[in-house]
């Protein structure tokens, strides 16, 4: 017997006593298991469900349409953002126009690390861009996400301790299961031919690459935004502007 997971979300109009118990009883009678349940941003509740019969999920959805106190807003196979919403009790801010852009602030670092960890568990090629001002926590979040995914990380270029521009990597560092960390400013403004050849090789590997400062990386290289699967923005506060002119000159003053 094969079980399938579902995500159900509903908005509460009147949170009367026993409402959750009634819904849980209905699910129990339909033999639908509740794996996780949590409030999500105010009067919205999310549930991660499991059942071997999809028709029972559809039946449940039709039955809940007749309940006046709630409105079902989602009933689908769970996405990564759904699982994290139930786990953390809040949604990831996703750009409504550019659906591959996700926004975080420093007080959401736990959510960001969890998000990165889940992404890093995926196999095969993926390119993730990470925007943010200096010292906002970009590199630290990537490393923490790698730890969560039990993946080794490899610096191709970085400014974590000092400006690092690699021209070659050891054999164990070239493992495609590693997470490759690239500073988009360092790899373009400070790159030499050997480093750029290494960069091209890493970019062609079927592995996870995380590129800090993706806008400068695109502006100064042959790569485009189409090469990115996901763009993440990390700010100190929601209204903070990410302005590269304020810190890119320090990378090139000594060239």
Buried (B, 14 or more C-beta within 10 A) or exposed (E): EEEEBBBBBBBBEEEEEEBBEEBBEBBEEBEBEBBBBBEBEEEBBBBBBEBEBEEBBEBBEEEBEEBEBBBBEBBEEBEEBBBBBBBBBBBBBEEEEEEBBBBBBBEBBEBBBBBBBBBBEEEEBBBBBBBBBEEBBBBEBBBBBBBBBEBEBBBBBBBBEEBBBBEEBEEEBBBEEBBBBBBBBBBBBBBEEEBBEBBEEBBEBEBBBBBBBBBBBBEBBEBEEEBBBBBBBBBBEEEBEBEBEEBBEEBEEEE
